[in-house]
């Protein structure tokens, strides 16, 4: 059974950093196109970043240069390193196998002073 557990969210001040984790089970994360998404209050879920099995990464424009997605194959875990955070980054963050209907519970990121 494919499952994701996201973690690492929290409250951070503007300009701060956080690293989110997405631990996968029931599949090999390194074999899949993996994505990060987020949903801010009152808004629809939006795509944030994609990590391909070969290591290529893509980002939505608003996070380019600030967010970095990576993977630890030994831990079957994907990460989202976020820096220079601002209030517009406040959202519930999710990971997903690209195109899969399965979602984790998400991890909340709140950027506030």
Gaussian input, Z-matrix of N, CA and C with variables (Angstrom, degrees):
# hf/3-21g

backbone

0 1
 N
 C     1     B1
 C     2     B2     1     A1
 N     3     B3     2     A2     1     D1
 C     4     B4     3     A3     2     D2
 C     5     B5     4     A4     3     D3
 N     6     B6     5     A5     4     D4
 C     7     B7     6     A6     5     D5
 C     8     B8     7     A7     6     D6
 N     9     B9     8     A8     7     D7
 C    10    B10     9     A9     8     D8
 C    11    B11    10    A10     9     D9
 N    12    B12    11    A11    10    D10
 C    13    B13    12    A12    11    D11
 C    14    B14    13    A13    12    D12
 N    15    B15    14    A14    13    D13
 C    16    B16    15    A15    14    D14
 C    17    B17    16    A16    15    D15
 N    18    B18    17    A17    16    D16
 C    19    B19    18    A18    17    D17
 C    20    B20    19    A19    18    D18
 N    21    B21    20    A20    19    D19
 C    22    B22    21    A21    20    D20
 C    23    B23    22    A22    21    D21
 N    24    B24    23    A23    22    D22
 C    25    B25    24    A24    23    D23
 C    26    B26    25    A25    24    D24
 N    27    B27    26    A26    25    D25
 C    28    B28    27    A27    26    D26
 C    29    B29    28    A28    27    D27
 N    30    B30    29    A29    28    D28
 C    31    B31    30    A30    29    D29
 C    32    B32    31    A31    30    D30
 N    33    B33    32    A32    31    D31
 C    34    B34    33    A33    32    D32
 C    35    B35    34    A34    33    D33
 N    36    B36    35    A35    34    D34
 C    37    B37    36    A36    35    D35
 C    38    B38    37    A37    36    D36
 N    39    B39    38    A38    37    D37
 C    40    B40    39    A39    38    D38
 C    41    B41    40    A40    39    D39
 N    42    B42    41    A41    40    D40
 C    43    B43    42    A42    41    D41
 C    44    B44    43    A43    42    D42
 N    45    B45    44    A44    43    D43
 C    46    B46    45    A45    44    D44
 C    47    B47    46    A46    45    D45
 N    48    B48    47    A47    46    D46
 C    49    B49    48    A48    47    D47
 C    50    B50    49    A49    48    D48
 N    51    B51    50    A50    49    D49
 C    52    B52    51    A51    50    D50
 C    53    B53    52    A52    51    D51
 N    54    B54    53    A53    52    D52
 C    55    B55    54    A54    53    D53
 C    56    B56    55    A55    54    D54
 N    57    B57    56    A56    55    D55
 C    58    B58    57    A57    56    D56
 C    59    B59    58    A58    57    D57
 N    60    B60    59    A59    58    D58
 C    61    B61    60    A60    59    D59
 C    62    B62    61    A61    60    D60
 N    63    B63    62    A62    61    D61
 C    64    B64    63    A63    62    D62
 C    65    B65    64    A64    63    D63
 N    66    B66    65    A65    64    D64
 C    67    B67    66    A66    65    D65
 C    68    B68    67    A67    66    D66
 N    69    B69    68    A68    67    D67
 C    70    B70    69    A69    68    D68
 C    71    B71    70    A70    69    D69
 N    72    B72    71    A71    70    D70
 C    73    B73    72    A72    71    D71
 C    74    B74    73    A73    72    D72
 N    75    B75    74    A74    73    D73
 C    76    B76    75    A75    74    D74
 C    77    B77    76    A76    75    D75
 N    78    B78    77    A77    76    D76
 C    79    B79    78    A78    77    D77
 C    80    B80    79    A79    78    D78
 N    81    B81    80    A80    79    D79
 C    82    B82    81    A81    80    D80
 C    83    B83    82    A82    81    D81
 N    84    B84    83    A83    82    D82
 C    85    B85    84    A84    83    D83
 C    86    B86    85    A85    84    D84
 N    87    B87    86    A86    85    D85
 C    88    B88    87    A87    86    D86
 C    89    B89    88    A88    87    D87
 N    90    B90    89    A89    88    D88
 C    91    B91    90    A90    89    D89
 C    92    B92    91    A91    90    D90
 N    93    B93    92    A92    91    D91
 C    94    B94    93    A93    92    D92
 C    95    B95    94    A94    93    D93
 N    96    B96    95    A95    94    D94
 C    97    B97    96    A96    95    D95
 C    98    B98    97    A97    96    D96
 N    99    B99    98    A98    97    D97
 C   100   B100    99    A99    98    D98
 C   101   B101   100   A100    99    D99
 N   102   B102   101   A101   100   D100
 C   103   B103   102   A102   101   D101
 C   104   B104   103   A103   102   D102
 N   105   B105   104   A104   103   D103
 C   106   B106   105   A105   104   D104
 C   107   B107   106   A106   105   D105
 N   108   B108   107   A107   106   D106
 C   109   B109   108   A108   107   D107
 C   110   B110   109   A109   108   D108
 N   111   B111   110   A110   109   D109
 C   112   B112   111   A111   110   D110
 C   113   B113   112   A112   111   D111
 N   114   B114   113   A113   112   D112
 C   115   B115   114   A114   113   D113
 C   116   B116   115   A115   114   D114
 N   117   B117   116   A116   115   D115
 C   118   B118   117   A117   116   D116
 C   119   B119   118   A118   117   D117
 N   120   B120   119   A119   118   D118
 C   121   B121   120   A120   119   D119
 C   122   B122   121   A121   120   D120
 N   123   B123   122   A122   121   D121
 C   124   B124   123   A123   122   D122
 C   125   B125   124   A124   123   D123
 N   126   B126   125   A125   124   D124
 C   127   B127   126   A126   125   D125
 C   128   B128   127   A127   126   D126
 N   129   B129   128   A128   127   D127
 C   130   B130   129   A129   128   D128
 C   131   B131   130   A130   129   D129
 N   132   B132   131   A131   130   D130
 C   133   B133   132   A132   131   D131
 C   134   B134   133   A133   132   D132
 N   135   B135   134   A134   133   D133
 C   136   B136   135   A135   134   D134
 C   137   B137   136   A136   135   D135
 N   138   B138   137   A137   136   D136
 C   139   B139   138   A138   137   D137
 C   140   B140   139   A139   138   D138
 N   141   B141   140   A140   139   D139
 C   142   B142   141   A141   140   D140
 C   143   B143   142   A142   141   D141
 N   144   B144   143   A143   142   D142
 C   145   B145   144   A144   143   D143
 C   146   B146   145   A145   144   D144
 N   147   B147   146   A146   145   D145
 C   148   B148   147   A147   146   D146
 C   149   B149   148   A148   147   D147
 N   150   B150   149   A149   148   D148
 C   151   B151   150   A150   149   D149
 C   152   B152   151   A151   150   D150
 N   153   B153   152   A152   151   D151
 C   154   B154   153   A153   152   D152
 C   155   B155   154   A154   153   D153
 N   156   B156   155   A155   154   D154
 C   157   B157   156   A156   155   D155
 C   158   B158   157   A157   156   D156
 N   159   B159   158   A158   157   D157
 C   160   B160   159   A159   158   D158
 C   161   B161   160   A160   159   D159
 N   162   B162   161   A161   160   D160
 C   163   B163   162   A162   161   D161
 C   164   B164   163   A163   162   D162
 N   165   B165   164   A164   163   D163
 C   166   B166   165   A165   164   D164
 C   167   B167   166   A166   165   D165
 N   168   B168   167   A167   166   D166
 C   169   B169   168   A168   167   D167
 C   170   B170   169   A169   168   D168
 N   171   B171   170   A170   169   D169
 C   172   B172   171   A171   170   D170
 C   173   B173   172   A172   171   D171
 N   174   B174   173   A173   172   D172
 C   175   B175   174   A174   173   D173
 C   176   B176   175   A175   174   D174
 N   177   B177   176   A176   175   D175
 C   178   B178   177   A177   176   D176
 C   179   B179   178   A178   177   D177
 N   180   B180   179   A179   178   D178
 C   181   B181   180   A180   179   D179
 C   182   B182   181   A181   180   D180
 N   183   B183   182   A182   181   D181
 C   184   B184   183   A183   182   D182
 C   185   B185   184   A184   183   D183
 N   186   B186   185   A185   184   D184
 C   187   B187   186   A186   185   D185
 C   188   B188   187   A187   186   D186
 N   189   B189   188   A188   187   D187
 C   190   B190   189   A189   188   D188
 C   191   B191   190   A190   189   D189
 N   192   B192   191   A191   190   D190
 C   193   B193   192   A192   191   D191
 C   194   B194   193   A193   192   D192
 N   195   B195   194   A194   193   D193
 C   196   B196   195   A195   194   D194
 C   197   B197   196   A196   195   D195
 N   198   B198   197   A197   196   D196
 C   199   B199   198   A198   197   D197
 C   200   B200   199   A199   198   D198
 N   201   B201   200   A200   199   D199
 C   202   B202   201   A201   200   D200
 C   203   B203   202   A202   201   D201
 N   204   B204   203   A203   202   D202
 C   205   B205   204   A204   203   D203
 C   206   B206   205   A205   204   D204
 N   207   B207   206   A206   205   D205
 C   208   B208   207   A207   206   D206
 C   209   B209   208   A208   207   D207
 N   210   B210   209   A209   208   D208
 C   211   B211   210   A210   209   D209
 C   212   B212   211   A211   210   D210
 N   213   B213   212   A212   211   D211
 C   214   B214   213   A213   212   D212
 C   215   B215   214   A214   213   D213
 N   216   B216   215   A215   214   D214
 C   217   B217   216   A216   215   D215
 C   218   B218   217   A217   216   D216
 N   219   B219   218   A218   217   D217
 C   220   B220   219   A219   218   D218
 C   221   B221   220   A220   219   D219
 N   222   B222   221   A221   220   D220
 C   223   B223   222   A222   221   D221
 C   224   B224   223   A223   222   D222
 N   225   B225   224   A224   223   D223
 C   226   B226   225   A225   224   D224
 C   227   B227   226   A226   225   D225
 N   228   B228   227   A227   226   D226
 C   229   B229   228   A228   227   D227
 C   230   B230   229   A229   228   D228
 N   231   B231   230   A230   229   D229
 C   232   B232   231   A231   230   D230
 C   233   B233   232   A232   231   D231
 N   234   B234   233   A233   232   D232
 C   235   B235   234   A234   233   D233
 C   236   B236   235   A235   234   D234
 N   237   B237   236   A236   235   D235
 C   238   B238   237   A237   236   D236
 C   239   B239   238   A238   237   D237
 N   240   B240   239   A239   238   D238
 C   241   B241   240   A240   239   D239
 C   242   B242   241   A241   240   D240
 N   243   B243   242   A242   241   D241
 C   244   B244   243   A243   242   D242
 C   245   B245   244   A244   243   D243
 N   246   B246   245   A245   244   D244
 C   247   B247   246   A246   245   D245
 C   248   B248   247   A247   246   D246
 N   249   B249   248   A248   247   D247
 C   250   B250   249   A249   248   D248
 C   251   B251   250   A250   249   D249
 N   252   B252   251   A251   250   D250
 C   253   B253   252   A252   251   D251
 C   254   B254   253   A253   252   D252
 N   255   B255   254   A254   253   D253
 C   256   B256   255   A255   254   D254
 C   257   B257   256   A256   255   D255
 N   258   B258   257   A257   256   D256
 C   259   B259   258   A258   257   D257
 C   260   B260   259   A259   258   D258
 N   261   B261   260   A260   259   D259
 C   262   B262   261   A261   260   D260
 C   263   B263   262   A262   261   D261
 N   264   B264   263   A263   262   D262
 C   265   B265   264   A264   263   D263
 C   266   B266   265   A265   264   D264
 N   267   B267   266   A266   265   D265
 C   268   B268   267   A267   266   D266
 C   269   B269   268   A268   267   D267
 N   270   B270   269   A269   268   D268
 C   271   B271   270   A270   269   D269
 C   272   B272   271   A271   270   D270
 N   273   B273   272   A272   271   D271
 C   274   B274   273   A273   272   D272
 C   275   B275   274   A274   273   D273
 N   276   B276   275   A275   274   D274
 C   277   B277   276   A276   275   D275
 C   278   B278   277   A277   276   D276
 N   279   B279   278   A278   277   D277
 C   280   B280   279   A279   278   D278
 C   281   B281   280   A280   279   D279
 N   282   B282   281   A281   280   D280
 C   283   B283   282   A282   281   D281
 C   284   B284   283   A283   282   D282
 N   285   B285   284   A284   283   D283
 C   286   B286   285   A285   284   D284
 C   287   B287   286   A286   285   D285
 N   288   B288   287   A287   286   D286
 C   289   B289   288   A288   287   D287
 C   290   B290   289   A289   288   D288
 N   291   B291   290   A290   289   D289
 C   292   B292   291   A291   290   D290
 C   293   B293   292   A292   291   D291
 N   294   B294   293   A293   292   D292
 C   295   B295   294   A294   293   D293
 C   296   B296   295   A295   294   D294
 N   297   B297   296   A296   295   D295
 C   298   B298   297   A297   296   D296
 C   299   B299   298   A298   297   D297
 N   300   B300   299   A299   298   D298
 C   301   B301   300   A300   299   D299
 C   302   B302   301   A301   300   D300
 N   303   B303   302   A302   301   D301
 C   304   B304   303   A303   302   D302
 C   305   B305   304   A304   303   D303
 N   306   B306   305   A305   304   D304
 C   307   B307   306   A306   305   D305
 C   308   B308   307   A307   306   D306
 N   309   B309   308   A308   307   D307
 C   310   B310   309   A309   308   D308
 C   311   B311   310   A310   309   D309
 N   312   B312   311   A311   310   D310
 C   313   B313   312   A312   311   D311
 C   314   B314   313   A313   312   D312
 N   315   B315   314   A314   313   D313
 C   316   B316   315   A315   314   D314
 C   317   B317   316   A316   315   D315
 N   318   B318   317   A317   316   D316
 C   319   B319   318   A318   317   D317
 C   320   B320   319   A319   318   D318
 N   321   B321   320   A320   319   D319
 C   322   B322   321   A321   320   D320
 C   323   B323   322   A322   321   D321
 N   324   B324   323   A323   322   D322
 C   325   B325   324   A324   323   D323
 C   326   B326   325   A325   324   D324
 N   327   B327   326   A326   325   D325
 C   328   B328   327   A327   326   D326
 C   329   B329   328   A328   327   D327
 N   330   B330   329   A329   328   D328
 C   331   B331   330   A330   329   D329
 C   332   B332   331   A331   330   D330
 N   333   B333   332   A332   331   D331
 C   334   B334   333   A333   332   D332
 C   335   B335   334   A334   333   D333
 N   336   B336   335   A335   334   D334
 C   337   B337   336   A336   335   D335
 C   338   B338   337   A337   336   D336

   B1=1.4631
   B2=1.5252
   B3=1.3198
   B4=1.4559
   B5=1.5292
   B6=1.3240
   B7=1.4533
   B8=1.5212
   B9=1.3333
   B10=1.4591
   B11=1.5257
   B12=1.3147
   B13=1.4555
   B14=1.5156
   B15=1.3322
   B16=1.4544
   B17=1.5225
   B18=1.3134
   B19=1.4649
   B20=1.5206
   B21=1.3232
   B22=1.4589
   B23=1.5098
   B24=1.3236
   B25=1.4488
   B26=1.5219
   B27=1.3314
   B28=1.4521
   B29=1.5069
   B30=1.3173
   B31=1.4619
   B32=1.5289
   B33=1.3187
   B34=1.4595
   B35=1.5164
   B36=1.3076
   B37=1.4640
   B38=1.5170
   B39=1.3155
   B40=1.4723
   B41=1.5224
   B42=1.3220
   B43=1.4518
   B44=1.5045
   B45=1.3019
   B46=1.4529
   B47=1.5153
   B48=1.3294
   B49=1.4701
   B50=1.5212
   B51=1.3143
   B52=1.4664
   B53=1.5167
   B54=1.3283
   B55=1.4543
   B56=1.5231
   B57=1.3254
   B58=1.4556
   B59=1.5170
   B60=1.3255
   B61=1.4567
   B62=1.5148
   B63=1.3085
   B64=1.4632
   B65=1.5226
   B66=1.3158
   B67=1.4604
   B68=1.5188
   B69=1.3205
   B70=1.4472
   B71=1.5169
   B72=1.3324
   B73=1.4533
   B74=1.5064
   B75=1.3326
   B76=1.4528
   B77=1.5214
   B78=1.3067
   B79=1.4605
   B80=1.5217
   B81=1.3305
   B82=1.4552
   B83=1.5220
   B84=1.3103
   B85=1.4487
   B86=1.5301
   B87=1.3220
   B88=1.4629
   B89=1.5286
   B90=1.3311
   B91=1.4555
   B92=1.5248
   B93=1.3193
   B94=1.4539
   B95=1.5224
   B96=1.3196
   B97=1.4541
   B98=1.5256
   B99=1.3172
   B100=1.4629
   B101=1.5196
   B102=1.3104
   B103=1.4581
   B104=1.5285
   B105=1.3142
   B106=1.4574
   B107=1.5348
   B108=1.3143
   B109=1.4496
   B110=1.5186
   B111=1.3197
   B112=1.4539
   B113=1.5188
   B114=1.3207
   B115=1.4583
   B116=1.5148
   B117=1.3299
   B118=1.4561
   B119=1.5292
   B120=1.3098
   B121=1.4631
   B122=1.5209
   B123=1.3248
   B124=1.4531
   B125=1.5098
   B126=1.3262
   B127=1.4664
   B128=1.5172
   B129=1.3350
   B130=1.4546
   B131=1.5259
   B132=1.3153
   B133=1.4572
   B134=1.5229
   B135=1.3288
   B136=1.4526
   B137=1.5247
   B138=1.3162
   B139=1.4513
   B140=1.5206
   B141=1.3369
   B142=1.4503
   B143=1.5370
   B144=1.3343
   B145=1.4688
   B146=1.5220
   B147=1.3265
   B148=1.4627
   B149=1.5168
   B150=1.3217
   B151=1.4646
   B152=1.5203
   B153=1.3421
   B154=1.4602
   B155=1.5337
   B156=1.3434
   B157=1.4691
   B158=1.5252
   B159=1.3192
   B160=1.4522
   B161=1.5099
   B162=1.3254
   B163=1.4504
   B164=1.5198
   B165=1.3332
   B166=1.4642
   B167=1.5301
   B168=1.3277
   B169=1.4617
   B170=1.5250
   B171=1.3179
   B172=1.4545
   B173=1.5283
   B174=1.3380
   B175=1.4581
   B176=1.5190
   B177=1.3311
   B178=1.4394
   B179=1.5310
   B180=1.3239
   B181=1.4640
   B182=1.5242
   B183=1.3213
   B184=1.4611
   B185=1.5246
   B186=1.3323
   B187=1.4660
   B188=1.5248
   B189=1.3207
   B190=1.4639
   B191=1.5231
   B192=1.3205
   B193=1.4552
   B194=1.5148
   B195=1.3342
   B196=1.4640
   B197=1.5333
   B198=1.3157
   B199=1.4664
   B200=1.5235
   B201=1.3204
   B202=1.4640
   B203=1.5166
   B204=1.3234
   B205=1.4647
   B206=1.5243
   B207=1.3183
   B208=1.4615
   B209=1.5239
   B210=1.3323
   B211=1.4641
   B212=1.5267
   B213=1.3156
   B214=1.4630
   B215=1.5194
   B216=1.3152
   B217=1.4612
   B218=1.5277
   B219=1.3153
   B220=1.4627
   B221=1.5325
   B222=1.3209
   B223=1.4649
   B224=1.5229
   B225=1.3329
   B226=1.4638
   B227=1.5215
   B228=1.3068
   B229=1.4583
   B230=1.5215
   B231=1.3117
   B232=1.4588
   B233=1.5208
   B234=1.3125
   B235=1.4576
   B236=1.5241
   B237=1.3126
   B238=1.4547
   B239=1.5308
   B240=1.3243
   B241=1.4456
   B242=1.5118
   B243=1.3279
   B244=1.4581
   B245=1.5226
   B246=1.3124
   B247=1.4573
   B248=1.5241
   B249=1.3309
   B250=1.4716
   B251=1.5252
   B252=1.3150
   B253=1.4601
   B254=1.5168
   B255=1.3116
   B256=1.4580
   B257=1.5213
   B258=1.3213
   B259=1.4677
   B260=1.5275
   B261=1.3265
   B262=1.4687
   B263=1.5261
   B264=1.3264
   B265=1.4673
   B266=1.5265
   B267=1.3145
   B268=1.4595
   B269=1.5216
   B270=1.3207
   B271=1.4649
   B272=1.5185
   B273=1.3235
   B274=1.4649
   B275=1.5275
   B276=1.3129
   B277=1.4621
   B278=1.5278
   B279=1.3280
   B280=1.4574
   B281=1.5253
   B282=1.3212
   B283=1.4568
   B284=1.5332
   B285=1.3325
   B286=1.4561
   B287=1.5162
   B288=1.3171
   B289=1.4571
   B290=1.5255
   B291=1.3234
   B292=1.4522
   B293=1.5340
   B294=1.2999
   B295=1.4531
   B296=1.5125
   B297=1.3224
   B298=1.4606
   B299=1.5253
   B300=1.3270
   B301=1.4623
   B302=1.5306
   B303=1.3234
   B304=1.4607
   B305=1.5209
   B306=1.3394
   B307=1.4590
   B308=1.5261
   B309=1.3168
   B310=1.4563
   B311=1.5221
   B312=1.3344
   B313=1.4631
   B314=1.5260
   B315=1.3104
   B316=1.4557
   B317=1.5046
   B318=1.3250
   B319=1.4600
   B320=1.5270
   B321=1.3180
   B322=1.4613
   B323=1.5227
   B324=1.3156
   B325=1.4641
   B326=1.5227
   B327=1.3101
   B328=1.4564
   B329=1.5233
   B330=1.3253
   B331=1.4701
   B332=1.5244
   B333=1.3175
   B334=1.4617
   B335=1.5157
   B336=1.3150
   B337=1.4595
   B338=1.5253
   A1=109.08
   A2=115.58
   A3=120.53
   A4=109.51
   A5=115.70
   A6=120.93
   A7=109.99
   A8=114.92
   A9=121.63
   A10=108.30
   A11=115.74
   A12=120.53
   A13=107.37
   A14=115.00
   A15=120.01
   A16=109.94
   A17=116.65
   A18=121.57
   A19=109.35
   A20=115.12
   A21=120.52
   A22=114.91
   A23=117.28
   A24=119.82
   A25=111.73
   A26=114.79
   A27=119.57
   A28=111.14
   A29=114.42
   A30=122.13
   A31=108.11
   A32=116.07
   A33=120.78
   A34=109.05
   A35=116.24
   A36=120.76
   A37=111.07
   A38=117.41
   A39=119.95
   A40=110.69
   A41=115.03
   A42=120.56
   A43=114.11
   A44=117.36
   A45=121.97
   A46=113.26
   A47=114.33
   A48=121.39
   A49=110.61
   A50=114.87
   A51=122.83
   A52=108.07
   A53=116.03
   A54=120.27
   A55=108.50
   A56=115.13
   A57=121.41
   A58=110.07
   A59=114.67
   A60=121.30
   A61=110.09
   A62=115.25
   A63=122.90
   A64=106.85
   A65=115.90
   A66=121.06
   A67=109.30
   A68=116.03
   A69=121.02
   A70=112.12
   A71=115.64
   A72=121.55
   A73=109.05
   A74=115.49
   A75=120.13
   A76=113.64
   A77=116.99
   A78=121.14
   A79=107.64
   A80=115.41
   A81=120.42
   A82=108.82
   A83=115.17
   A84=120.99
   A85=111.57
   A86=116.78
   A87=120.98
   A88=112.80
   A89=117.87
   A90=121.93
   A91=112.98
   A92=116.45
   A93=120.77
   A94=112.18
   A95=115.93
   A96=121.40
   A97=105.74
   A98=116.09
   A99=121.30
   A100=110.46
   A101=114.75
   A102=119.31
   A103=111.40
   A104=114.95
   A105=123.11
   A106=107.15
   A107=115.05
   A108=122.00
   A109=108.03
   A110=116.90
   A111=120.59
   A112=110.07
   A113=114.04
   A114=120.19
   A115=108.45
   A116=114.93
   A117=121.32
   A118=108.96
   A119=117.74
   A120=120.64
   A121=111.49
   A122=115.71
   A123=121.07
   A124=114.97
   A125=117.35
   A126=120.84
   A127=110.41
   A128=114.84
   A129=119.48
   A130=110.24
   A131=115.43
   A132=120.57
   A133=109.61
   A134=117.36
   A135=121.06
   A136=110.47
   A137=115.03
   A138=121.94
   A139=109.66
   A140=115.74
   A141=121.55
   A142=111.92
   A143=116.19
   A144=118.59
   A145=109.95
   A146=115.11
   A147=122.94
   A148=110.11
   A149=115.39
   A150=122.20
   A151=108.39
   A152=116.09
   A153=121.09
   A154=109.92
   A155=116.53
   A156=119.07
   A157=113.36
   A158=117.11
   A159=120.37
   A160=114.22
   A161=116.65
   A162=121.17
   A163=115.49
   A164=117.47
   A165=118.96
   A166=109.91
   A167=115.34
   A168=120.67
   A169=110.20
   A170=114.72
   A171=121.74
   A172=108.16
   A173=114.99
   A174=120.46
   A175=110.83
   A176=115.48
   A177=118.60
   A178=108.46
   A179=116.59
   A180=120.11
   A181=113.22
   A182=116.87
   A183=119.86
   A184=113.53
   A185=118.24
   A186=119.93
   A187=112.62
   A188=117.61
   A189=119.95
   A190=111.03
   A191=115.44
   A192=120.50
   A193=114.03
   A194=117.38
   A195=121.02
   A196=112.12
   A197=116.91
   A198=121.92
   A199=109.34
   A200=115.56
   A201=121.69
   A202=109.37
   A203=116.09
   A204=120.77
   A205=108.50
   A206=116.01
   A207=121.16
   A208=108.87
   A209=114.28
   A210=118.55
   A211=109.15
   A212=116.71
   A213=123.16
   A214=107.11
   A215=116.61
   A216=120.50
   A217=112.05
   A218=117.17
   A219=120.20
   A220=111.06
   A221=116.04
   A222=121.01
   A223=112.43
   A224=116.37
   A225=121.04
   A226=111.11
   A227=115.14
   A228=121.82
   A229=110.35
   A230=114.58
   A231=122.16
   A232=108.52
   A233=116.02
   A234=121.00
   A235=110.79
   A236=115.06
   A237=121.80
   A238=106.53
   A239=115.31
   A240=120.77
   A241=108.30
   A242=116.42
   A243=121.48
   A244=109.12
   A245=116.24
   A246=120.77
   A247=109.23
   A248=115.15
   A249=121.44
   A250=110.96
   A251=115.23
   A252=120.50
   A253=111.35
   A254=115.49
   A255=121.50
   A256=109.07
   A257=115.50
   A258=120.34
   A259=111.94
   A260=116.97
   A261=120.31
   A262=112.33
   A263=117.29
   A264=120.96
   A265=111.87
   A266=117.67
   A267=121.10
   A268=109.77
   A269=116.16
   A270=120.87
   A271=109.33
   A272=114.23
   A273=121.72
   A274=106.56
   A275=116.82
   A276=122.55
   A277=110.32
   A278=115.00
   A279=122.31
   A280=110.57
   A281=116.27
   A282=120.31
   A283=108.76
   A284=115.05
   A285=119.54
   A286=109.94
   A287=116.84
   A288=120.52
   A289=106.00
   A290=117.57
   A291=121.70
   A292=111.33
   A293=117.01
   A294=121.43
   A295=115.50
   A296=117.23
   A297=120.21
   A298=110.97
   A299=118.07
   A300=120.21
   A301=113.02
   A302=117.82
   A303=121.60
   A304=110.42
   A305=114.72
   A306=121.47
   A307=108.82
   A308=115.61
   A309=120.49
   A310=109.52
   A311=114.79
   A312=119.33
   A313=111.82
   A314=116.33
   A315=120.71
   A316=112.29
   A317=115.64
   A318=122.35
   A319=108.12
   A320=115.46
   A321=121.24
   A322=110.88
   A323=115.01
   A324=122.10
   A325=107.94
   A326=116.02
   A327=121.43
   A328=109.00
   A329=115.13
   A330=120.51
   A331=107.53
   A332=114.78
   A333=119.36
   A334=109.58
   A335=115.49
   A336=120.07
   A337=110.23
   D1=126.32
   D2=-179.55
   D3=-75.97
   D4=128.35
   D5=177.73
   D6=-141.91
   D7=152.42
   D8=174.43
   D9=-128.23
   D10=144.25
   D11=171.61
   D12=-128.78
   D13=111.31
   D14=177.54
   D15=-90.88
   D16=145.34
   D17=179.14
   D18=-155.17
   D19=171.17
   D20=175.59
   D21=103.78
   D22=-5.76
   D23=179.27
   D24=-70.90
   D25=173.76
   D26=178.64
   D27=165.45
   D28=-169.15
   D29=178.65
   D30=-97.25
   D31=128.09
   D32=-179.08
   D33=-138.98
   D34=148.23
   D35=178.70
   D36=-76.99
   D37=154.01
   D38=175.43
   D39=-53.19
   D40=136.63
   D41=-176.61
   D42=89.91
   D43=-8.62
   D44=-177.60
   D45=-82.60
   D46=-176.65
   D47=-176.38
   D48=-131.93
   D49=154.38
   D50=173.34
   D51=-147.87
   D52=153.39
   D53=171.49
   D54=-121.95
   D55=119.90
   D56=176.60
   D57=-92.95
   D58=148.90
   D59=177.51
   D60=-121.51
   D61=148.71
   D62=175.64
   D63=-132.88
   D64=101.40
   D65=-179.78
   D66=-91.92
   D67=123.30
   D68=-178.45
   D69=-100.55
   D70=150.61
   D71=172.84
   D72=-143.79
   D73=151.74
   D74=-179.36
   D75=84.44
   D76=4.05
   D77=178.38
   D78=-164.40
   D79=166.59
   D80=176.71
   D81=-99.22
   D82=112.56
   D83=-174.67
   D84=-59.04
   D85=-32.95
   D86=-176.49
   D87=-70.18
   D88=-14.28
   D89=179.42
   D90=-91.01
   D91=-5.29
   D92=-170.83
   D93=-117.38
   D94=154.63
   D95=167.28
   D96=-79.69
   D97=117.82
   D98=-175.85
   D99=-109.34
   D100=144.69
   D101=-177.94
   D102=-132.05
   D103=153.87
   D104=169.14
   D105=-111.99
   D106=140.59
   D107=176.43
   D108=-134.01
   D109=165.91
   D110=175.20
   D111=-147.12
   D112=154.15
   D113=177.85
   D114=-134.81
   D115=114.39
   D116=178.11
   D117=-85.47
   D118=157.45
   D119=179.52
   D120=-55.58
   D121=129.05
   D122=177.42
   D123=76.21
   D124=6.13
   D125=-179.07
   D126=-122.53
   D127=162.98
   D128=176.61
   D129=-78.80
   D130=158.02
   D131=177.91
   D132=-63.59
   D133=138.10
   D134=179.88
   D135=-127.38
   D136=149.10
   D137=176.18
   D138=-72.86
   D139=140.40
   D140=-179.56
   D141=-114.61
   D142=-48.32
   D143=-174.27
   D144=-158.59
   D145=155.85
   D146=177.18
   D147=-131.18
   D148=138.98
   D149=176.03
   D150=-123.62
   D151=119.68
   D152=-179.81
   D153=-87.92
   D154=156.83
   D155=-179.96
   D156=-54.26
   D157=-33.88
   D158=-179.64
   D159=-78.53
   D160=-7.08
   D161=176.87
   D162=107.52
   D163=-8.41
   D164=177.95
   D165=-64.64
   D166=145.13
   D167=-179.01
   D168=-130.78
   D169=149.17
   D170=176.82
   D171=-138.46
   D172=148.58
   D173=-175.24
   D174=-136.32
   D175=149.33
   D176=170.59
   D177=-68.09
   D178=152.47
   D179=-171.48
   D180=-57.47
   D181=-35.97
   D182=-173.40
   D183=-68.84
   D184=-14.95
   D185=-178.65
   D186=-115.65
   D187=-3.79
   D188=-179.76
   D189=-57.33
   D190=134.52
   D191=-179.23
   D192=84.14
   D193=-10.86
   D194=-179.38
   D195=-115.69
   D196=-32.13
   D197=-177.46
   D198=-110.74
   D199=145.15
   D200=176.37
   D201=-135.71
   D202=127.02
   D203=178.30
   D204=-101.52
   D205=139.82
   D206=-179.13
   D207=-149.09
   D208=178.74
   D209=-173.40
   D210=-147.69
   D211=142.51
   D212=171.54
   D213=-116.03
   D214=101.68
   D215=-175.04
   D216=-63.58
   D217=-34.82
   D218=-178.95
   D219=-63.90
   D220=-31.56
   D221=-179.84
   D222=-98.58
   D223=-1.25
   D224=-175.78
   D225=49.44
   D226=46.77
   D227=-174.07
   D228=-133.46
   D229=139.39
   D230=174.86
   D231=-109.05
   D232=148.71
   D233=-178.42
   D234=-124.66
   D235=155.25
   D236=170.37
   D237=-130.46
   D238=104.47
   D239=176.58
   D240=-86.00
   D241=121.65
   D242=-175.60
   D243=-118.84
   D244=131.32
   D245=178.72
   D246=-134.10
   D247=169.67
   D248=-178.09
   D249=48.72
   D250=45.67
   D251=-176.15
   D252=-67.75
   D253=146.58
   D254=176.57
   D255=-134.93
   D256=174.12
   D257=-173.56
   D258=-60.11
   D259=-30.11
   D260=-179.31
   D261=-70.00
   D262=-11.21
   D263=176.65
   D264=-86.96
   D265=-5.88
   D266=178.16
   D267=-63.68
   D268=121.55
   D269=-175.92
   D270=-176.69
   D271=169.41
   D272=169.14
   D273=-91.26
   D274=123.31
   D275=-174.89
   D276=-102.43
   D277=134.80
   D278=-178.16
   D279=-127.03
   D280=152.33
   D281=168.19
   D282=-114.27
   D283=161.40
   D284=-173.86
   D285=-161.06
   D286=148.83
   D287=163.59
   D288=-75.34
   D289=127.88
   D290=-176.48
   D291=-49.20
   D292=122.74
   D293=176.98
   D294=83.79
   D295=-5.88
   D296=-178.77
   D297=-80.09
   D298=147.65
   D299=176.19
   D300=-80.73
   D301=-3.42
   D302=-175.70
   D303=-88.38
   D304=131.21
   D305=176.71
   D306=-128.21
   D307=150.98
   D308=172.51
   D309=-83.92
   D310=-170.82
   D311=-178.31
   D312=-84.15
   D313=-12.75
   D314=179.96
   D315=83.50
   D316=165.56
   D317=175.22
   D318=-135.17
   D319=131.56
   D320=-172.36
   D321=-83.30
   D322=130.83
   D323=172.81
   D324=-117.04
   D325=123.79
   D326=178.33
   D327=-123.90
   D328=121.74
   D329=179.91
   D330=-108.71
   D331=112.75
   D332=-174.98
   D333=-159.42
   D334=147.64
   D335=175.35
   D336=-93.93

